[in-house]
Amino acid sequence: MGRPGYVTVPILTVLAAIGYVYYTTVFLAIPAWLGLTTAAGVANAAAFTALAAACVATYAVTVSRDPGRVPASFVPDVEDAESPIHEIKRKGGDLRYCQKCSHYKPPRAHHCRVCKRCVLRMDHHCIWINNCVGHENYKIFLVFILYAVIACFYSMVLIIGGAMHLPKDEQPGSDSPRTSIIVCGVLLCPLALALMVLLGWHVYLILHNKTTIEYHEGVRAMWLAEKAGNLYHHPYNLGIYENLVSVLGPNMLCWLCPISRNIGNGVSFRTSYDIPPSTSPM
């Protein structure tokens, strides 16, 4: 079974917000400040248009791309039963098996109750994209958030400039440029803050090679380890650079490229147990 249809109220809300910010910035704020017939005005309008297009494109891919399905042919290696990685096992020590999907679950895969199936390297289910964020669309999700943050702050600069250069004698009204610019600026403040927090959170997760689910699982695992007098180490933490490579790819020039794909098959992952002790991450 799959997830619900693509178009939902939250998705329409996101698209409406992008359209409103774009219209206010390009057709109200820039003309009021720089004018659309000047070189500066045209350059800023073109730059913001390109950024808005990148936001829409990456958002569309994040919404439509399958986050990663467990292959029908997947069968765990029998050696996994002796693996030191606690995450690949169930509490009883057996290999992870999804009773709802009736198949084994690879490491880092989880069952989504909304999508009604298991998702490879599942991070979370996001209502704003009506989709899970998983192995196949995690990178494009991150790139979308980054573009959205840049667009928010760029728009805020242009809107502040536009508001400061509006005619002083303009009569306020529901359809006046001043009202639209001020309303857009007020809405952008909490939106930019929320997106900044979200971006910061996922940068933290990438640097530690964790998913949101693994972070919460790790908190409990660390508590249990400390209670037993042991040390807990996240098994997928390979060190900062290797963590970045495992998510964004080996080519640094393509890390933030919206058309580059994820790496790996989403079924098997390198762990700190694969690294010689002398080079293990701190």
CORJO-V535404 format. One record per helix or strand of 2 or more residues. SS is the DSSP state (2 for helix, 1 for strand). FROM is the first residue (numbers start at 1). LEN is the number of residues. If there is no record, write none. Layout:
ss:from:len
SS:FROM:LEN
SS:FROM:LEN
//
This chain:
ss:from:len
2:9:25
2:39:26
2:78:5
2:86:3
1:97:2
1:103:2
1:110:3
1:117:3
1:124:3
1:131:3
2:138:27
2:177:31
2:212:16
2:240:9
2:252:3
2:272:3
2:277:3
//
